[in-house]
Amino acid sequence: MSELWKYVSPGIPDELFARLPGIPMSQREIRLLLISALRLEANSVVWDIGAGTGTIPVEIGLLCPHGQIIAIERDEEVATLIQLNCDRFEVKNVQIVTGSAPQCLKQITTLPHRVCIEGGKAIKSILEQVWEYLPITGRIVVTAASLEALYEVSESFNQLQARNIDVVQAAVNRLETRGNSRRLAAVDPLFILSAEKLE
């Protein structure tokens, strides 16, 4: 448990995380859907590829203190931001790997039970490589911000013979105050795809 977030439930407000300009962050409502789709166990090993601000590793680290999270991020400055957010929330079970997926995945010695992929230009290559490391009953959850990415992930799941495929389009609106009025503002819509590796 963290002094900054004293609750056992996930859903840390976005403003509690340290940010860098231009670095994307999975917003609270999206994080809740991603974590739900991962179907975590108490001691799960989770790879978060494209970890960005580190919101997913922090949330999972707090939720599963006996688990292990490996945050993979290609940019060194952003990797430092992930560590800063882990420190802010007193999360101790996150290991940060700096490198580009899929090339850097072979240097990780702890194999995953669950994989969260938050974007990536080489999404098909990343999925193929991750699939080799994933055990039977392992799960992958992938975000896709465009129809092209949705197609690539869907096609890859089909080629890999993934099972129990689920696709959700998250469309979230938040109340915002603008001047003297309050209105609902849309958060960018996102596709969340999940699948299992079965025999």
N, C-alpha and C positions, 0 to 999 in steps of 0.2 A: 504494500500500500504506500502511496505517495502523499506527502504533505500537500502537494499541489492538486491532487485528485484523490479524495479520500473514499471513493465509492468502489464497490466491487463490479458494478456494471460498466460496460464500455460506453463510449459516447462523449469523450472529452470535447469541450467547446473548442472550436478552431483557434480562437484568439489566445488560448493558453500555450500554444506551440510557438517556438521561435521560428521565424521565417527568413527567407532570402528573396529579394526581388526577382521575379521571373521563374522561380522554382515552383512547380505545381505541387499542390497538396490535396490529398483525398479528403474531401469535406466530411464532416461528422456523419451525416446520413448515409453517405456512400460507404464509409468505413464500417458502419453497422451492418450493411448488406454484405460486404466482403467477408467480414468476420463470421457472420452467420453461414455463408456459403462454404467456408473452409471446414466447418464441422470439427472444430478443434477437440482434442483430448488433452487431459491435464499435462501430459509429458510430450506433447507433439513437438517434432522438429519442423520448423516452418522456414522456408526460403521466401523472402520478399524481394523479387527482382524488379529493379526500378524503384527503389525505396523512397526516393525523393526527400521530403521533409522528415520522414521517419515516423509518421503518425501511426501506420499499421504496426511496425515493430513495437512502438511504445504501448499501444492498446493491447496487443497480444501479450507482451511482456508482463503487463499488470494483471491481465486476465488469467494467464497460465504461468505463474512464477516458477513452476517445475519444468516448464518447456524450454526450448531453445530456439531462438530466432536468429536467422542469418540474413542481414540486410545487405543487399547487393546494389551498389551504386557506382556508376562509371566516373563521376566527377568528384575529385578530392575535396573541393570546397563544400559540396553538398554532403559528402560522407562526414565531414566535420560537423555539419548541421545536425545530422542524425545523432551523432554522439552527444551534442549539446542537448538535444531534446530528451535523449535517454537519461542524461544526468539531471535535467530539470525535474523529471518524473521519478528519479531514483530507480530506474530500470537497470538491472544488472545482468540479465540473461540474453542480451543482444550482442552478436558478433557482427562487425561491419567488414565487408569485403569490397575493396575498391577495384573496379574493373568492369569491362564491357561483357555482357552476356551475348552469346553463349560461351565465348572463349574462356572467361574466368571461372566458369562453373567447375572445371576439372580440378582446380586447386582447393575446392571445398571438400574436406574429408568426412564431414558428417552428412549423411544422406537424409533427404527430407521425407516426412510423412505427408506434408501439405506444402503446396507452392502457390504463392500469389504473384501474378505477373501484372504489373501496373504499367502497361505500355512497352515500347521497344520497337525499333525499326525492323529488326530481324526476327519478328515474332514467330514465324514458322520454324526457323532454325532453333530459336530458344525452346519452343514447345517440343521439338524432336529430341533435343538434348536432355531436357528436363525429364521427358518420358522415360528415358533410359535409366535415370537415377531413382525414379519413383517406384516404391514397392507396390505389390498387389494391395488393393484397397486404398491406395494413396489418392489424394484429390488435388486438382488444379483449379484455380480460380483466376480468370483473366478479365481485365477491363479493355473495352474497345470504345473509342470516342468517335469513330467514323464507320460508315457502312463498309468501306474497304477493309478495315481492320476486323470488323465483324465477320466478313466473308472469309478472310484468311484464317481466323481462329476456328470458325466452323469447319472449313475444309480440312484443317490440320486435325481437329478432333475426329473427323470422319476417317482420315487416312491412318490415324493411330488406333482406330477402333476403340475409342473412348466410350464409356458407358455412363448411363444416368446423366446425360447432358441436360443442362438447364440454362435457359437464357432469360434474363430479366432486363428490361429497359427501365432504368431509374430516372424518374422525372420528379425533382424535388423543388418546392417553392418555399421561400423563407420570407417572413415578415420583416420589412425594412422601413425605417423612418426616413423620409425625404422632405425636408422642410417641415411644414406643419401637418403633413399627411403620412399615413402608414399604408403600405401596399405590399402585395406579394411579389417577390422577384424570383425568377427562375434560376436555379442552379443548372449549369450545362448538363444536358442529358447524357447518359452514359449507358453502354451495354455491359452487363456483367454475365460472363459465361462460366459455368463450372462443369466439371466432369470427373469421373472416377476411372481408375485403372483396375480392371478386373481380369480374372483368368479367362 
